[in-house]
Amino acid sequence: MINKQTELPVTEPDYAAIGKRIRKARKKLNYTQERLAEKVNLSAPHMSHIENGKTKVSLPSLILIANALQTTVDALLHDSVTVTREAFDQDFRDLLEDCTVEEKQLLYTAVSEMKKVMKK
């Protein structure tokens, strides 16, 4: 479907992916689902459903969750909207966060080679 005003495709957000990012950010802060739910005034079962993509998280709840997790709504939604450079940069930082120097070198080499192929 196309939005007639913007002529951009209208897609359903990937609630499962959003939930996974919420779970990852929650675990990074060592929060339980119950603790996060309490911080954003939701029930623990509802938070579980959000993280599992079974519930469509509302925008007000998403904002509260992002603030509680010290992240941005953009970082939680980035595959559902036109992706910003900052969101990708954060994803790369998160990906490399627990890598050893050797793993980072290997990834750098692989990505550099892939980039060369893509640019051809």
Order of alpha helices (4+ residues) and beta strands (2+ residues): alpha-alpha-alpha-alpha-alpha-alpha-alpha
